[in-house]
């Protein structure tokens, strides 16, 4: 089973090809170019430099969120197009699960965070490989209060951990720990691994949908104005 995975849901653009658990190719970029500019040349590079043909890809995968609304749309649309064009199935991967995978296993409570701005985060928590706090869009302060109910130290990872580091330390004190910077980046290989583990859930491209967890800002503002 050969799978091509794309992630454009956060600050980085990442593409990986994995076959039966072996990583054939991966590239991750963090630069000032937009994902819409970076992505398809990176996909072309992945195909050519891995020695694969696009027709040899059995399944396409995309990180569907939560994260940047624009970035999610770019990745989901690209995978839908690739999947439809190749007449192959596709599968979505949760961003928070993929971020957490990068530092598993750990004896700490793993807390993947993505910055949702205005002191809001996309967050979840995992302990001993099991999800103990459901993924949600939540105020950072509320999420930290939830974590106070758990025994054990917390290990924060993701771009939201770095942005909110001082606030987290202020609330949790010595209970708060942080992953090294290079692990805050979601890599397509982590998402590809999750996709292959759940390959029985692959489906038609029309069924691939974004995972936003909250309304876009423009829609929230419109609803607020109409109250």
N, C-alpha and C positions, 0 to 999 in steps of 0.2 A: 504494500500500500504506500503510494507516494503522494505527499501532501504539500501544497504550497500555501503558506500563511502570510497574511499582511496585517500590519498594525499601523494605523495612523490616528489612533484615538487620543494621543497625548502629545507631548513636545517632540518626540522622536518619530521618525519614519523607519519602519523595520520590515524586512522581507526574509523569509526562511523557507527552505525546502527540506523536508524530513521524510525518510523512508524506513519503515519498520523500526522506529526509534533511533535510527542513525541520522545525524545531522549532515546533510549533503552540502548545504550552503546557507550562509546567513550574512546579512549586511544591515547595519543600523546607523542612521545618520541623525545628527543634531546640528542644524545650521539655520541660517536666516531665510533659506528658500522655503516656499510653501510645500506642503505635502502634495498638492496637486501637480507641482512641477517635479518634485523628486520621485514620486511613486512609480510611474510606468517605466521610466528608464531603469529603475532599480529592479523591477520585475523582469525586464528584458535581460539585464545583467545576470540575475539569478538563474534564468533559464539557460543562457549561453555558457556561463562560467561553471555551472554544475554539470554540464554535459547532457542536460535533459532536453527533451522536446516538450512543448506545451501540451501536445497530445498524450504524453506519458504521465501527466499529472492526473491522479485518480480522484482527488478531492481538493477543493479550494476552501480556505478558511479565512475568516476576518475577525479581528477583535471588534466586537459590536458595542462596547462601552461598559460602564459609564466613562465619560471623559468629555473632550471637546466636541460640541455638536457638529461643527464643520468638519473636523477631522474624522469623526465617526462616519459621517455621510460619504466622505471621499473613499474610505476603505471599504465600506459596505457596497457602494456603487461599483467600485472596481472589481470586487470579488463576484458580485452578481453578473457583471459583464463577462468576466473570464469564465465563470461557470456556465453561463448560457452559451457562450461562443464555443466552448469545448464540449458541450453537452455532458457535463459532469456535475455531480452533486456538490453542495457546499455546506459549511457548518459555521456557526458563530461561537465565539469564545468570550467569556467574561473577563474584563480587564483586571478587576481586583483579584480574581483567582490567579491570573497569570503573573501579576506582580508578586503576590504572596509566594507562589511556587519558587521564585528565585532565591528565597531564604529558608525554604523548608529542607530538612526538618529542623525544628528549634524547640527548646524546652520553655521558651517564652510564648506569650500570646502574640501572634503575628497580626499586625494591624496595617493593612494596605490603605493608603490614603491618596486620593486625587483631589487637587485643589479645585473647588467649584466657585471660588471668589467670594468676597464679602463675608469672610469667616465661615463659609460653608464648605463642606467636603463631601466627596463620595467615599464611603467607608464600609468596612466589614471587619470581622475579626475571626481568626482561626486559632484553635488550640489543639495540639497533638493531631494535626491533620484534619480536624473536624471544624466546620463553621459554627461558631458560637454566637456571633452577631450577624444578622442578616444584612446584606448589602442595602444601602440606603443613601439618599441625599439628606444631609443632616447638618445642623449647626455644630461647629467644632466643639463648642463648650458642652453641648448635650451629649455628644459622642464620648467625650472624656469623662463625663459624669457616669455614663454607662460602664466604662471600663473600671471605675473605682469599685464596682461590685464584685470584680473577679479577683481571685487570689493569684498572685504571680506577677512577674514583671511583664511589660509590654514592649514589643519590638516594632517600631514604626518604619514603614518603607513606602516609597513612592514620592512623586513630586509634591504632594500635599504634606508629607512629613517634613520636608526641607523648608517649605514656605512657612509652616506653622510651628517650627521647632521651639521657639521661645515660649509660646503659649502652652504647648504641651508640657514642657519642663516645669513651667509655673504651676500647672495643675497637678501633675503626677509626680513631680520631684524625682527621687531616685528610682522610682518604678518605671520611668521612661528611658528607653534605649532606642538607638537609631541605626539603621543599616548604613553601610558605607555608601558614598555617592554613586558608585558605578552600579549598585544594585537597585537604585531608585528608578532606573530606566527599564521600561517594559520591552523585552526582546521578543521578536516573533518566534524564536525557537521555543520559549516557554509556552506561548499560546499554541504552537504546533503540537507540542507534547500533550497538552490537555485535549486538543482536538482529536488526536489519534486515539486517546483513551476513551473518547466518547463518540467514536466514528459511527456507531450504530444510529446516532441521532442525525446524521447527514441527511440533507433534504434538497428539494428543488430550489433554484435561486430565488424564485418569487417569495419563498417563505423566510428568507433571511431579512431580519428586521433589526433596526438599531435599538440599543438599550440606553435610554436617556436618564431614567429615574426621576426626572423633573421636566417641567415645561421649559421651552426656550425662553430667554429673557424677554423678547418682544411680546410673546404670548402672555407671560406673567404680568408685564406692564399694562397690556391691553385689559386683562381681567381686573387688575387693580383699579384702573381708570373707570371701569364700568360698574364698580361697586356702589 
